[in-house]
Amino acid sequence: MLNNQDRINIVRFRIENAEATLTESLNQIRYGYYNTAVNRMYYACYYAASALLITNGIVTKTHDGVLQMLSLHYIKTGVLPVEYGRIYRNLFDKRSSGDYEDFFYHTMESTEALYPDAKSFVEKMKDLVYNWLDKQNDKYKTNI
């Protein structure tokens, strides 16, 4: 079981990792590594979603677990629009194709088309995470 300070540290680390990984995807696009770019977009979303889940003390062991818990705790409750579940699932599927299918190559066009969704997803997760982090700071300020 994570204490609150551990949760804060992990959440911050994962959000920073999501931002860095999203930037990596742009570099991969620039150099023509489209499968790798899609992989990095997916992982940016994965890190951001897992950070959000940890704000509620939800720790998952699998990629499907992240999607399931995100759906259960944020999409079905109306905190997040259904669109964010679709974005995550689509990036997961595209990443899997690029990583595991023989002779499968994402194109520049298909890869660039995915980037706005990945960016939107990470930004939405960041908004929710930063809101939670702000509340944690406020909670500690009132206890001083």
FIVOTOR-21393 format. One record per residue: residue in three letters; x, y, z of N, C-alpha, C, O, CB in turn. Coordinates in pm, whole numbers, plus 50000, padded with zeros to 5 digits. Glycine has a CB too. Layout:
// residues N
ALAXYZXYZXYZXYZXYZ...
//
This chain:
// residues 144
MET500854988150000500005000050000500895012450000501825013550080499045000050123LEU500595021649911501375033849899500885044349998499685046250014501325039349757ASN501835051050063501415062550144501215074450049501585073749932502465065750257ASN500645085050100500285096350013501505102749948501445106449831499525106750093GLN502615104050019503805110149960504365101449849504825106549747504875112550068ASP504335088249868504775079249760503885080849637504375081149524504765064649809ARG502575081749659501645083849547501965096749473502015096949350500195084049597ILE502185107349547502515120249486503775118949402503815123549288502695131149595ASN504805112649457506065111249384505915102949258506455106449153507115104849475ILE505175091949268504975083349151504145090549045504455089748926504295070149192VAL503105097349087502245104648994503065115248920502975116348798501055111249068ARG503855122848992504695133048928505675126748829505845131648718505475141149034PHE506305115848870507265108948784506605104148655507155105848547507905097248858ARG505435098148668504765092648550504265103548455504305101848334503605083848592ILE503815114648511503385125748424504595131648352504515134648233502665136748506GLU505695133348421506915138148356507355128448246507785132548139508045140148459ASN507245115648275507605105348177506665105848057507105104147943507565091348242ALA505385108248081504415109447970504785121047880504785119747757502975111248025GLU505105132347939505475144147860506735141547778506785144847659505675156347951ALA507745135747841509015132947771508805122847658509365124347550510075127647870THR507995112847684507755102447585506965107847467507195103847353507005090647648LEU506035116847492505295123147383506245131347295506125131347173504165132247439THR507185138247357508195145647282509075136247200509425139147086509075154147376GLU509415124747260510195114747186509475110647058510115108346956510455102347273SER508155109647064507405105446946507575115346832507655111346716505915103746980LEU507635128146864507855138246760509225136546695509365137946573507725152346818ASN510225133546777511565131246722511585118946632512255118946528512575129546835GLN510865108646670510815096546588510115099246455510525094046351510105085146664ILE509065107446457508385111246333509365118946244509465116346125507115119946362ARG510065128246303511005136746228512035128346153512415131646041511715146546323TYR512475117446214513505109046153512945097146075513705088946024514445104046258GLY511625096346067511005086045984510835072446050510615062545982511805084245863TYR510925071946183510725059446256509275059046305508985061546422511735058146376TYR508375055946214506955057346241506425046846339505615050146426506175056446111ASN506875034446327506425024446424506875028246565506125026746662506965010346387THR508095033146576508595037346706507835049546757507565050646876510105040346699ALA507495058546667506725070446706505365066446764504935071946865506535079746586VAL504705057046700503405052346749503575045546885502755047346975502735042746647ASN504625037746899504935031347027505085041947135504535040347244506235022947016ARG505825052647107506065063047208504785070747239504565074747354507145072747159MET503925072947138502655079547164501805071147259501225076247355501895082047032TYR501745058147230500965049447317501515049847460500765051447556500965035047263TYR502835048447473503405048147607503235061347680503095061447803504875044647600ALA503245072447609502955085347673501565085047735501365089547848503075097047571CYS500605079647661499235078447712499155068447827498445070847925498275074247600TYR499865057547816499895047447921500425053448052499835051648158500755035447878TYR501555060648043502135066648163501175076948223501015077648345503485073348131ALA500545085048137499615095248187498385088948251497945093348357499195104648072ALA497835078648188496655071948244496995065048375496225065548471496095061748143SER498145058548379498525051648504498775061748616498515058748733499775042948483ALA499285073648582499455084148683498095088148739497925089448860500175096448624LEU497125089948651495795093648696495205082848785494615085948889494885096148576LEU495355070448747494815059548829495435059448969494755056949068495045046048761ILE496725062148975497415061949105496885073049197496945071749319498935063449085THR496375083849139495795094249225494665088649310494375093649418495285106049140ASN494015078149260492955071349335493435058649403492635050649451491785068049244GLY494745056649405495305044649468495115032049386495205021049440494685042749603ILE494855033549258494625021949170495935018549100496465026549022493485024949066VAL496455006849128497695002249066497334990048981496764980349032498794998849173THR497684990548854497384979448763498674972448723499754978348730496624984448638LYS498544960148683499704952048643499804950148492500834945548443499644938648710THR498744953648418498744951148274498264963548198497664972548255497854939048240HIS498544963648070498064974447984496544974047975495894984547980498694973447845ASP495974962147960494514961147959493914965748090492834971548093494094946747929GLY494624963048199494164967548330494044982648338493114987848400495084962548438VAL494984989648276494915004348274493655008748200492915017348248496175010448206LEU493405002848085492205006448009490935002948087490005011048092492184999247874GLN490894991348147489714987148223489444996448341488305000548364489874972848272MET490484999648416490305008248533490005022648493489225029448560491555007748622LEU490615027248385490305040648335488835041448296488155051148326491215044348214SER488365031048228486965030548187486035030048308485055037448316486715018348097LEU486345021348400485495019348518485415031848607484335035848649485995007648600HIS486555037948634486605048848732486475062848673486175072348746487875047948808TYR486705064248544486695077748487485735079448370485085089848357488075081448443ILE485625069448285484755070848168483305067548204482405075348173485235061848053LYS483075056348267481705052448305481105061948409479875062948420481695038248358THR481955068648484481455078248584481245092148525480735100948593482415079048701GLY481645094148398481455107048333482555117248357482475128448308480195112748377VAL483595113448431484715122648453485435125248320485865136448293485705116848558LEU485555114748239486175115848107485155111947999484385102548018487435106748097PRO485165119147888484315114947776484775101447720485945097847731484335125547664VAL483855094047661484125080947602485265081747500486005072147482482865075447534GLU485395093047436486435095147336487845091447388488665086347313486415109647289TYR488095094147514489435091247569489705076347580490845072047566489595097747705GLY488685068547605488845054047603489135049147462489965040247442487585047147657ARG488465055047364488705051447223490125055147180490795047447111487665058347132ILE490565066947220491925071147185492935061247241493845056847170492225085447238TYR492785057847369493725048747433493725035147363494785029647333493375047047583ARG492545029647338492415016547273493015016947132493715007647092490935012247267ASN492735027547057493265028746922494795029146923495435022346843492695041246853LEU495365037147012496825037747019497415024347064498475020247016497265048847115PHE496725017547156497175004347198497204994847078498194987747056496264998647310ASP496124994647001496034985746885497094989246780497744980346725494634986446822LYS497265002146753498255006346653499675003146700500504998946620498115021446625ARG499935005146827501245001746883501494986846871502594982746832501345006147030SER500514978746903500664964246894500954959846751501804951246728499404957246945SER500254965746655500504962346515501944965546476502634957246417499534969846423GLY502394977446510503744981646475504834973946546505914971946493503914996046503ASP504534969646668505554962546747505594947546719506674941546726505284964646894TYR504454941346686504404926846683504064920546549504334908746529503434922346781GLU503494928046457503134922046328504324922746233504974933146219501904929246267ASP504594911646169505664911246069505294919745949504144919945905505964896846026PHE506264926745898506124934745776505044945545786504454949345685505814925745660PHE504784950345905503814961145923504564974045947505434974846035502844958046042TYR504234984245869504894997145885503845008245886503025009345794505914999545772HIS503875016345990503045028245991503635038045890504845038345868502965034646134THR502785045845830503245056045735503365069445806502895071245918502275057045614MET503995078745738504095092245793502695097945815502425104045919504925101445698GLU501815096045719500465101645728499675095545844499035102645921499725099545597SER499725082345855498955075845962499515079446099498775080946196498945060645944THR500815080646107501465083846234501165098246274500805100946389502985081646226GLU501305107346180501025121346211499555123446248499235132346327501385130246093ALA498665115446192497245116446224496945112146367495975116746427496425108046127LEU497775103346424497575098746561498065108646666497565108846778498275085546581TYR499025116846629499655125546728498675134946799498745136046922500735133746661PRO497775141846729496855150946801496025143746908495765149347015495915157746703ASP495605131446880494845123946981495725120647102495305122047216494275110846920ALA496955116247076497865112947186498125125447271498105124747394499195107147132LYS498365136547206498615149047278497405153147360497535156947477498995160347180SER496215152247300494975155647370494785146747493494405151547600493775154447276PHE495045133847477494885124347586495825127947701495405128847816495155109947538VAL497095129947670498075133247774497695146247843497775147347965499505134247714GLU497285156147766496915169047825495715167647920495705173748027496575179147714LYS494725159647882493565157647968493965150548097493505154348205492475149547895MET494815140448086495275133448207496055143048296495905142948418496155121248169LYS496895151348234497685161048311496765170648386497025173748502498625168948218ASP495715175448321494775184448388494205178048515494175184248621493635188448293LEU493765165748502493185158748618494235155948725493975157448844492525145648574VAL495415151948681496495149048776496925161748849497085161648971497705142748704TYR497115172748775497535185248839496485190348935496815196049039497845195848734ASN495215188348903494145192048995494285184149125494155189749234492755189548931TRP494545171149113494745162749232495975167149310495925168049433494875147949191LEU497075169849239498305174249307498075187349381498575189149492499455175849206ASP497335196549320497025209149387496255206749516496515213149618496225218449294LYS495305197649513494535194449633495425188249741495225190649860493385184849600GLN496415180349699497335174449797498155185349864498375185049985498255164049730ASN498615194949784499375206149841498525214149937498995218050044499905215249729ASP497265216749900496365224149988496115216450118496065222450225495025226749917LYS495975203350108495725195150226496905196050323496715196950444495485180450186TYR498115195850268499285196550355499485210450412499975211850523500525192250278LYS499105220750337499225234550387498305236750506498675243750601498885244650276THR497105230850502496155233050612496555225150736496095228250846494745229250570ASN497395215050719497835207050833499065212850901499515207651003498115192850790ILE499615223550847500845229350905500485238951015501375244951076501685236550798
//
